Amino acid sequence: MVKLVDTLGLGPSAVRLAGPSPVPGTVYFLYILRSLKDGKLYIGVTNNIDKRLKQHNNGNTKSTKFRRPFILLYKESFSTRSEAMKREWHFKNTGEGNKLMRVLIDDAKFA
């Protein structure tokens, strides 16, 4: 059994309404995509999830151009870009974050 510890204190839903946002009302998303071509994951941050997914699937993103099509597996919303980028860093750069990300993706399949 994996013990999950959220060192950033963001929690699984990570919806933040408090604190300043550069543009009032702007919501930022951390998102996780899966390539249907090779099965690999892509993690990113955006303020427009629909537009960003279309960019990935249209080949407008250099790093994912040859791995399309993609499906959205998971997303979390944040009130600041900084919070979303901290969560992205946590998922990409810590073993604990990677384990949490995998659990969240599995949980999202059944939600």
C-alpha positions in Angstrom: 0.0 0.0 0.0 1.3 3.5 -0.9 1.1 6.1 1.7 0.3 9.5 0.1 1.6 12.6 1.7 0.8 15.9 0.0 3.9 18.0 0.8 2.5 21.0 -1.1 -0.8 21.0 0.9 -2.8 21.2 -2.4 -4.9 18.1 -1.9 -6.3 16.0 -4.7 -8.9 18.4 -6.0 -6.5 21.4 -5.6 -9.2 24.0 -6.3 -7.9 27.3 -4.9 -10.1 30.3 -4.7 -8.1 32.4 -2.3 -5.1 34.5 -3.1 -4.3 36.9 -5.9 -4.5 35.9 -9.6 -2.7 37.9 -12.3 -6.0 38.2 -14.2 -9.1 38.2 -12.0 -11.2 35.2 -12.7 -8.5 33.3 -14.6 -8.3 29.6 -13.7 -5.1 27.6 -14.5 -5.1 23.9 -15.0 -2.5 21.2 -14.5 -3.4 18.5 -17.1 -2.2 15.0 -17.9 -2.6 13.6 -21.4 -2.0 10.1 -22.7 -0.7 9.5 -26.2 -2.9 6.9 -28.0 0.1 6.3 -30.3 2.7 5.2 -27.7 0.9 5.3 -24.3 3.2 7.8 -22.8 2.0 10.6 -20.5 2.4 14.4 -21.0 2.0 16.8 -18.1 1.4 20.5 -18.6 -0.2 23.7 -17.4 -2.6 26.0 -19.2 -5.4 28.5 -18.7 -7.5 27.0 -21.5 -7.7 23.2 -21.4 -9.8 22.8 -24.5 -7.6 25.0 -26.7 -4.5 23.4 -25.4 -5.7 19.8 -26.1 -6.6 20.9 -29.6 -3.1 22.3 -30.1 -1.6 19.0 -29.0 -3.8 17.0 -31.3 -3.3 19.3 -34.3 0.5 19.0 -34.0 1.0 22.6 -32.9 3.2 21.5 -29.9 6.7 20.6 -30.8 7.3 18.2 -28.0 4.2 16.1 -28.7 3.8 16.6 -32.4 4.8 13.0 -33.3 2.9 11.3 -30.5 -0.6 12.3 -31.3 -3.5 11.8 -30.8 -3.9 12.5 -27.1 -6.7 12.0 -24.6 -7.2 14.0 -21.4 -6.8 11.7 -18.4 -6.8 14.2 -15.5 -6.9 17.9 -14.6 -6.7 20.0 -11.5 -7.7 23.7 -11.3 -5.8 26.5 -9.5 -6.3 30.2 -9.1 -2.7 31.0 -9.9 -0.2 29.8 -12.5 2.4 29.5 -9.8 0.4 26.9 -7.9 -0.3 24.9 -11.0 3.4 24.9 -11.9 4.4 23.8 -8.4 2.1 20.8 -8.7 3.4 20.0 -12.1 7.0 20.1 -10.7 6.0 17.9 -7.9 4.5 15.3 -10.2 7.5 15.3 -12.6 10.3 15.5 -10.1 9.5 13.5 -7.0 8.9 9.9 -6.5 6.1 10.7 -4.1 4.5 13.0 -6.7 4.7 10.5 -9.4 3.0 7.9 -7.2 0.3 10.4 -6.3 -0.2 11.2 -10.0 -0.6 7.6 -10.9 -3.2 7.1 -8.2 -5.1 10.2 -9.3 -5.2 9.0 -12.9 -6.5 5.6 -11.8 -9.1 7.3 -9.6 -10.2 9.5 -12.4 -10.9 6.5 -14.6 -13.6 5.4 -12.2 -15.1 8.8 -11.4 
